[in-house]
Amino acid sequence: MPPPYLSGAGRLVLKDVLMLAGSVLMIADSAKQIVNSTSLVNPKNERVSG
């Protein structure tokens, strides 16, 4: 039987890195939604460009 590719600690590190990457994406998307919905430059909430 071949040895496992990752030990127990390696799997935990990989899981933690994937969880961190997912949370960074979620935080960035939430921040973008907040910035787009509360613009001080465009108080009527009209889409200017993009």
N, C-alpha and C positions, 0 to 999 in steps of 0.2 A: 504494500500500500504506500503510495507516494506521500511525502510530508505535506502538510497544508501550506498554501502559498503565503498566508498571513497568520501570525500567531494571534492569540487573544488580544494582546495590546495593540497589534497592528490593525485589527478589525475595529477596535474602539477608536483609534485615531482616524481611520478612514471615515467612520460614521460621523465623528465630530466635525471633520472637515466638510463633509457633505451637508450636514445640518447648518453649519455656519454659512456656507455658500447660499443655501436656500433662504436663510434668514436675511442675508444681505440683499438678495434680489427682492424679497418681500418689502423690506424697509425702503429700498430705493423706489419701488413702484408706489408705495403708500405716500412717500414724500412728494413724488411727482404729482399724484392726484391732489394732495393738499395744496401744493403751490399753484396748480392750474385752477383750483376752485376758489382760492382766496388771493386773487391778484390785486395789488394796490394800484398798478398802472392802468388796469382795465376794470374799473369798478362795475360796469354793466355786465361783466362776465361774457363778453362777446369774444369769439375766436378771431384773433388778429392775423396770425399766420401759422403755418406749420400744421 
